């Protein structure tokens, strides 16, 4: 692994997410609605919905808001018809960026994403220009000091693809996207609680940025993340703390 602090970056990201709790509710509600629309309103038969509801509970979203979002997806309540779209591009130093959106107006969304890239020193690219730099997978990160041997036993037995220790002492568990929730639940049942757990687009290689480049890249990521239609922003960039 690279010499940067994986743990510090995860803690930094969690802090930023906590600051934007209201936006988190809106994004999770969209994800629940789209998941229910695509696969039905029963979490036992819809893994994507199950994952979205899990995210909602993690940010303490009220039960009635979760239920209403499901009903909008299944058509029991009137709601906005969202479509999913992904934009790709480059940030500072050529670092790759992928932006996942849910929108009811593609024209508005692409204009806002393109503007954010251009304003903050990035460039929006074509479809597929950076997707190959990421792996779609489940990722869990555990705090430094976690018993690696016991965690590895639990993770591998549950069906994890890989367990690796980082330079800063944190431990990373990787799963297939479809196995993520089952592996997470098995690991938690064994007594381990991840500090970060998501189905994500994990960069295959990371680009470390420092100084002014790191500051500029963070501004670009914040600008993209602050757009109403944006659900997730993924990047190969890692900023030094």
N, C-alpha and C positions, 0 to 999 in steps of 0.2 A: 504493500500500500504506500501511497505518497506520504510525505512527512507532515502535511498539514493536519490540523486537529479536526477529525471527523466529528468528534463529540461537541466541540465548541460551535461548529457550524450548525449542527442539529439543534443545540440549545438556542442559538441565535434565531433560527427559523421558527422554533416554537414560540419564542418571545414575540416575534412579529405577528404570528398568527393570533396570539392571545390579545394583542392590541386591536385586532380587527374582528372581534367576536361577531358583530352585527353582519359584516360581510360574509363571515363563515356560515351563518344561518342561511343567508340568501343562496349561497353556492350549494350548500348541502341540500336545501329544499329543491333546487333545480335538478340536482343529480338524482334525488329520490323520485321526482316526477317523471324524468326521462326513463329511469330504470323500470318504474312501474308500467309506463306506457309500452316499453319494449318487451317486458317479460312477465307482466302480471303483478298483482298486488300482494302475493303471498311470499314472504321472505324464505319460507322453507323450500320453495321451488324456483326461486329467482336469486341466484348468488350475487348478482350485481346490486339488487335492491337490498339484500342482507348486508352487504358491505357499506352501502350508502347510509342505511339506518344505524349501523355501527358507528360510522363517522358522526352522525347527528348526535348520538348519545355521548360521544367523546367530547363534544363541544357543549353539552348540556342543553340541547335543543328541546323545548317542551314537547311532551307526548302529543298534544293536540295538533301542533304544527307539523309533526312527522306524519300523523294520520291524514291531515288535510293535503299534504304534498302527495301522498300515495293516492288519495282519491282523485286528485287532479290528473294524475297519470292514467288512472283506470277509467276516467270519464265520469266518475260519480259527482265530481265538482267541476265547475267551469274553470279552465286555466289557460295559460299561454302555451302555444305550440312551439316548443324549442327544438332546434336542430343542433347537432354537434358538428364542429368544424375545428381543424387544427391548422395553425400557421407555423412556419419554420423560418429561421433566420440566423443572423450572426450578431454577436455583441462585440464588446471590446476585445481586441487582440484575436479576433476570429473565433471566440468561444461560441459554441453552438447553443441555440435557444429554440425550444418548442413551446408553443402556447396553445393550450386546449380551451376551447370556448363552447358555450351554449348560448344560442341567440335566437331571437325572433326576427332579426333584421341583419342579414349577412352584409349588406352594403355598409351599414353603420359600423359593424364590428370590424370589417377589414380596414376601413378608413382609420378607425381609432388605433388599431394594432400597428398599422403602417406608420402612423404619425408618432406613436411612442418609440418605435425603433429609430426613426429618422431624427427625432428631437434629441435622443440620448446617445447618439453615436453608433447606432447599430444599423443593420440592413435586413429588410425582410426578403427572404429567398423564395424559391419555388418549392412546390410539394416534393417531399422526399430528399431535399438537399442536405438535411442533417439527421433524419430519422434513423439512419443506419448507425449513428454514433451512440444510440441508446438501446437498452434492453428492457422490454416490458416484463416486469416481474414483481413479486411481493418482496418487500424489504422491511426488516425489523432491526433496530439498533438498541443494544443494551448497554447500560452504564458501565464505565470502568469499575473493576472490582467484582463483576459478575463471575461466578464459577464457570469457567469456559468448558471444562470437561463435562460437567453435569448438563449444561445448556446444550452442548453438542450432542450428547446422548439423546436428550429429549427431542431436539430438533430433527435429527436424522431419523429417529424412530417414527416421528410424525410425518415424514415425507419431505423435509426441506432439501433443496438442491445443494446448498453450500453453507458452511459456517466459517467465518474468518475473523481473526482479531486484527484491529487497527493499531497503528503506531501509538495512539493515545490511550490504549487499554480498553476502548469500547469494543464490543463484539457485534458483528453483523451476520444476520441470518437471511438467506435468499431463498425464495420459493417460486414455483410456477404461479402465474396469476390466479389460476383456478384453485390452487391448493392453499392460497394464503390464509383464508379464514380458519380452515381446519387445523393448519399447522399452528397458527397463532393461539387458537383455543387450547390445543394440546400443550403448548409451551407454557401458557398461563396456568393450566391445570397442574403442571409440574412445579409451579411456584415461581416462575419468572415473569416479570412484567416489562415489556419493551417501552422505552422512552419515546420511540418513534416507530410507527407501524403503518405502512401504506402499500397499496398496489400502485406502482410508480413507473416512470421511465428512468432507469438508472444509467448514468453515463458509463460507457465502456472504458473511456479514458477521461481524465480530468485535466482541466487547464487552470493552473494556479495563477491568481492575479494578486498583486500587492500594490500599496501606495495609491496614487491617483487612478490607476487603471481599475483597482478594486472598488474605489469610491464611485467611479463612473459606471461600472457594471452594476453595482447595487442600485444606483438610481434608475438605470434602464429596467432592471427586474422589478423594482418597486412601481415604476410607471405602468408596466404591463400588468402586474398583479393588481393594481388599483382600478383597472377597467371593470365596469359592471358585468360585461359579458364573459370575462376570463374566469375559468375554473381552476386551472393549474398552469404553472410556468416551470418548465424543466430546463436545466442548463448544465453544460459540462464545466462551467466556471466554478472555481472554489476561491473564495476571498479570504485572505489571511485576516485573522482577528486583530 
